[in-house]
């Protein structure tokens, strides 16, 4: 019998924001800066496997990258490409202009290292731009997020 294991995210415990002014709750039309929580804490559990007992693990996962996207009323998602990307050596900056002239709502999705769990918040109408600054390796893989903010 082969051992199969899958991880289920069961609980978001706490998050520490890159911007100390911000928490996880985002008012859709608030006029403030929005940023991803720097760390996602979760409890991983293994699925049931015959003749094995599972031990839950508390994990701290750092933020890795972001997506700016729009969603339709029926839940269809459309990832937006950055409007500009620049770099100085291996430090990159991506900038998105946040559209508000459509019937679609715009969101910031925060992605974390070694998990499929994401955090998603709607960007209010006062948010006009998102910036993501990071270091990357020669292949473009994000190594170290430096700044994430939507304002």
Phi, psi and omega in degrees: 000131179271147180273121176245139183224133172229149184254130179246125176282117185251340186202126171268117185270308183199161176215147177248125185279145172296329177252115185298345179283340190253146173243196181281336184274128180238118173288128186305327182246021181289146178259081179208170178279142180241137179217159177284143169301135185293329183225137174252121176258135181213167173247123178265136176234147178268150175290166181292129178229125183305134177070015178230148172246144183257145173245123180292152181231131174274127185240143172244113184247123179284152176299144183243311182199177181231165167227142170249127187216165174240148179233141176275172179297335180263009173093003176291136183250143179227108177291136178263136176280149176300145177285332176209149175224130177225161177212153171232099186068235181260014176258121184247153172226127175246139180231131175247133167273128185272115181281140176229013184258024180234173176280354182272145174271149183252140185227156169252125176249127179259126181250143186239154184293135174061034174204154174268353179291134179231163170246142184226133175222141177286138178268123181293168184293341179280346179279121184249342187207145172238141179233140177227115179246133185203160170262149182222158176277184183297340180266000180089006179286130180294126178256320186210105175292127182263319183207134173226121177202144173237133184213000000 
